[in-house]
Amino acid sequence: MSKRVLILTALGAVVVVAAAGYAWWQWTHPGLPDGFVETNGRLEAEQVQVAAKTSGRVMEVLANEGDFVRAGAVLARMDTRDIDAQLLQAKAQLQSANRAKEEAVANVAQREAQRILYRRQFTRVSKLNKSGYASNDQLDQTRAQLDAGEAGYNAAVASVNQADAAIEAAAATVQQIQTVLDDAILVAPRSGRVQYKLIQPGEVVGAGTAILTLLDVTDVYMTVFLPAKVAGGMRMGDDARLILDPAPQYVVPARVTFVAADAQFTPKSVETADEREKLMFRVKLNVDPDLLKRYETVVKTGVRGVAYVRYKQGVDWPTTLSVKLPDEPR
């Protein structure tokens, strides 16, 4: 058999397979009844930037592109050696402030004892002075001691207040530095799949620099464009179905969560009814978050497929578009 005959035979086989596939599609997906519309789109997910909160050197990046990570998982760490030293110094200052307060409290107790003693002495001398058994000089002397004792006590109490303020300031410094250390550990804000690894270990970055890009697999949707006639009759929460190209045997349920207020593209002039039919509106179809949680480890974005939207109430979905999902991953 010649090479040309082989090529023609192969082409014929391809045509037969394509025709059979098209026939199968036509048989399983007959024309949609009134109230439904079909359009194309692709799955997308909200992106979350995992960024450094402070400037510094990236010590390690623990996640790679394509990894699925749980919320709270450690994704990267910053170099914190300088901050660790600052924390030790701040803790030492806090200990010093606590010791200063202990000394101030002890001084208050001592000053209180002296004040009580001077008060008793003044009381006795005052009585003796009234009876003529103590001179005015003695009375003045004990009054001066009492005044000094009162002043010493008040100063000691003020020292305790100052020590309390110093402790609060030192504790605030420790907390502030500890917060910086906590921020140096970058964790996943939610479960998702790592889309991009933007920084390598050892690189110096500024505050706010994105280290990783995470796809939130709990917020997956398909964006489609529908004509004004269809979009105008839709309501938030209307049912939709998604059939993805890699898995045409499954039918994924979705709901309308957004319809653009303005047309995304229009003809240059809109004057006739026919031209108004050409107005296209952006519509967002979200997959149920609870459903996504069940399949979160296998959810992928960028997958293209076909969306079917029900824009009229009271009509039933065709049997071929009944929800059909794969077995849940273990």
C-alpha positions in Angstrom: 0.0 0.0 0.0 1.4 3.4 -1.0 2.1 6.2 1.4 -0.6 8.3 -0.3 -3.2 5.6 0.2 -2.2 5.3 3.9 -2.7 9.1 4.4 -6.1 9.1 2.7 -7.2 6.1 4.8 -6.1 7.9 8.0 -7.9 11.1 7.0 -11.0 9.1 6.3 -10.9 7.5 9.7 -10.6 10.9 11.3 -13.6 12.1 9.4 -15.7 9.1 10.5 -14.7 9.5 14.1 -15.5 13.3 14.0 -18.9 12.6 12.4 -19.7 10.0 15.0 -18.7 12.4 17.7 -20.9 15.1 16.3 -23.8 12.7 15.9 -23.4 11.6 19.6 -23.4 15.3 20.7 -26.5 16.0 18.7 -28.2 13.0 20.1 -27.3 13.8 23.7 -27.8 17.5 23.4 -30.9 18.3 21.2 -32.0 21.8 20.7 -32.7 23.7 23.9 -36.3 24.5 24.7 -37.6 28.0 25.1 -36.3 29.8 28.2 -32.7 28.5 28.0 -29.6 29.8 26.3 -26.2 28.2 25.5 -22.9 30.0 25.5 -19.2 29.4 25.9 -16.8 30.4 28.7 -14.0 29.1 31.0 -13.7 28.5 34.7 -12.0 31.2 36.7 -11.3 31.8 40.4 -10.6 34.8 42.6 -6.9 35.4 43.0 -5.4 36.1 46.4 -1.9 37.7 46.7 0.2 36.4 49.6 2.5 39.3 50.2 5.2 40.3 52.6 3.9 42.8 55.3 7.4 44.2 56.0 10.5 44.6 53.9 13.3 42.1 54.3 14.9 39.0 53.0 12.8 35.9 52.1 14.3 33.0 54.1 12.2 30.2 52.5 9.2 29.5 50.3 7.5 26.3 51.3 4.9 26.0 48.5 5.3 25.4 44.8 3.1 26.2 41.8 0.3 23.8 41.5 0.3 22.8 45.2 -3.1 22.7 47.0 -2.8 24.4 50.4 -5.2 24.6 53.3 -6.1 27.8 55.1 -3.5 28.6 57.7 -0.7 26.6 56.1 2.7 28.2 56.3 3.7 29.2 52.8 6.9 31.3 53.3 9.1 32.8 56.0 11.1 36.0 56.2 14.5 36.4 57.7 13.9 37.6 61.3 17.4 37.5 63.0 17.5 41.3 63.6 13.9 41.3 64.9 14.7 38.3 67.2 17.4 40.4 68.8 15.1 43.4 69.2 12.5 41.1 70.9 15.1 39.9 73.4 16.1 43.5 74.2 12.4 44.5 74.6 11.7 41.5 76.9 14.8 42.5 79.1 13.4 46.0 79.4 10.0 44.6 80.4 11.7 42.5 83.2 13.6 45.6 84.3 10.4 47.6 84.5 8.8 44.8 86.6 11.7 44.8 89.0 11.4 48.6 89.3 7.8 48.3 90.2 8.6 45.8 92.9 11.1 48.2 94.4 8.6 51.1 94.2 5.9 49.0 95.9 8.4 48.2 98.7 9.3 51.8 99.0 5.6 52.8 99.4 5.3 50.3 102.3 8.3 51.8 104.0 7.1 55.4 103.4 3.7 54.4 104.7 5.2 53.1 108.0 7.2 56.3 108.4 4.1 58.4 107.7 2.1 56.6 110.4 5.0 57.0 112.9 5.3 60.8 112.2 1.5 61.2 112.5 1.5 59.5 115.9 4.4 61.6 117.1 2.7 64.8 116.0 -0.5 63.8 117.7 1.3 63.2 121.0 3.4 66.4 120.9 0.3 68.4 119.9 -1.4 67.2 123.1 1.6 67.9 125.2 1.9 71.4 123.7 -1.6 72.2 124.7 -0.9 71.0 128.2 2.3 73.1 128.4 4.6 70.1 128.5 6.0 70.6 125.0 7.4 73.7 123.4 6.2 75.2 120.1 9.6 74.3 118.6 9.0 70.7 119.3 5.6 70.9 117.8 7.0 72.6 114.7 9.6 70.0 114.4 7.2 67.1 114.5 4.9 68.9 112.0 7.8 69.2 109.6 8.6 65.5 110.0 4.9 64.7 109.2 4.9 66.9 106.1 8.2 65.2 104.9 6.7 61.8 105.6 3.5 62.7 103.6 5.7 64.0 100.7 7.8 60.9 100.7 4.8 58.7 100.7 3.2 60.6 97.8 6.5 60.4 95.9 6.7 56.7 96.4 3.1 56.2 95.1 4.0 58.3 92.1 7.0 56.0 91.5 4.7 53.0 91.4 2.5 54.8 88.8 5.6 55.5 86.7 6.7 51.9 87.0 3.2 50.8 85.8 3.5 53.1 82.8 7.0 51.8 82.1 5.7 48.2 82.2 2.8 49.0 79.8 5.3 50.7 77.4 7.7 47.8 77.5 4.9 45.3 77.1 3.5 47.2 74.1 7.0 47.2 72.5 7.2 43.4 73.0 3.8 43.0 71.5 4.7 45.2 68.6 7.9 43.3 67.8 6.1 39.9 68.3 3.5 41.1 65.7 6.2 41.8 63.2 7.6 38.3 63.9 4.2 36.8 63.4 3.8 38.7 60.1 7.1 37.3 59.0 5.4 33.9 58.7 3.2 34.1 55.6 0.2 31.7 55.8 -2.5 30.9 53.4 -5.5 33.1 54.1 -7.8 30.5 52.7 -7.7 27.1 51.0 -6.6 27.2 47.4 -4.1 26.3 44.7 -0.8 28.1 44.2 -0.9 29.6 40.8 2.4 31.5 40.7 5.6 31.4 42.8 6.9 35.0 42.3 9.8 35.2 44.7 12.7 32.8 45.4 14.4 32.3 48.8 17.2 34.8 49.4 15.6 37.7 47.5 15.1 41.0 49.3 11.6 42.4 48.9 9.8 45.5 50.0 6.6 45.7 52.1 3.6 44.6 50.1 5.6 42.5 47.6 3.6 39.5 46.4 5.4 36.2 47.2 2.8 33.8 45.9 -0.5 34.0 44.0 -3.2 31.8 45.4 -6.4 30.7 43.6 -9.4 30.6 45.9 -11.0 27.3 45.0 -14.1 28.2 47.1 -14.9 31.0 44.7 -15.0 29.5 41.2 -17.1 31.0 38.4 -17.5 31.2 34.7 -17.9 34.5 32.9 -20.1 34.5 29.8 -21.6 37.2 27.6 -25.3 37.1 26.7 -27.5 39.2 24.5 -29.8 41.9 26.0 -32.9 39.9 25.3 -31.7 37.1 27.6 -29.8 39.2 30.2 -32.9 41.5 30.6 -35.0 38.6 31.8 -32.5 37.0 34.2 -32.6 37.3 37.9 -29.9 36.8 40.6 -29.9 33.2 41.6 -31.2 31.8 38.3 -30.1 28.3 37.6 -27.3 27.4 35.2 -25.4 24.3 34.2 -21.8 23.9 33.2 -20.3 21.2 31.0 -16.6 21.3 30.9 -14.6 20.2 27.8 -12.3 17.8 29.7 -15.3 16.0 31.3 -18.3 16.3 29.0 -20.0 13.4 30.9 -20.7 15.6 33.9 -23.1 18.4 34.4 -22.1 21.0 37.1 -24.8 23.2 38.7 -24.2 26.9 39.0 -26.2 30.1 39.7 -26.3 33.6 38.2 -24.5 35.9 40.7 -23.9 39.0 38.6 -25.3 40.7 35.5 -23.5 43.8 34.3 -25.5 47.0 34.3 -23.9 48.2 31.1 -23.3 46.4 27.8 -19.8 45.2 27.3 -19.7 45.8 23.6 -22.2 47.5 21.3 -22.5 48.5 17.7 -21.5 52.1 16.9 -25.1 53.2 16.9 -28.1 51.7 18.6 -31.2 52.9 16.9 -33.2 49.9 15.7 -34.6 46.8 17.5 -32.2 44.6 15.6 -29.2 46.6 16.8 -30.5 46.4 20.4 -30.4 42.6 20.1 -26.6 42.9 19.5 -26.0 44.4 22.9 -24.0 41.9 25.0 -23.9 41.8 28.8 -21.4 40.2 31.1 -22.9 37.5 33.3 -21.1 35.7 36.1 -22.1 32.1 36.9 -20.8 30.9 40.3 -20.5 27.3 41.4 -21.9 26.6 44.9 -19.2 27.0 47.5 -20.4 24.0 49.5 -20.1 21.9 46.3 -16.6 23.3 45.7 -15.5 22.3 49.2 -16.3 18.7 48.4 -14.1 18.8 45.3 -11.6 21.4 46.3 -8.6 19.2 45.8 -9.4 18.5 42.2 -10.8 21.9 41.1 -8.9 23.5 38.3 -9.3 26.9 36.6 -8.8 27.9 33.0 -10.9 24.9 31.9 -13.2 25.8 29.0 -16.7 24.6 28.6 -20.3 25.3 27.7 -22.7 27.2 30.0 -26.5 26.7 29.9 -28.6 29.4 31.6 -32.3 29.3 32.4 -33.7 32.8 32.0 -37.4 32.1 32.2 -39.1 30.9 35.3 -41.3 27.8 35.5 -39.6 25.8 32.8 -37.9 22.5 33.6 -34.4 21.6 32.7 -34.0 19.1 29.8 -33.1 15.6 31.0 -29.8 15.8 29.2 -28.8 18.7 31.5 -29.7 17.1 34.8 -27.0 17.5 37.4 -24.4 14.8 37.2 -21.3 14.9 39.3 -18.3 12.6 39.7 -17.6 10.6 42.8 -16.1 12.7 45.6 -12.3 12.5 45.9 -11.0 10.7 48.9 
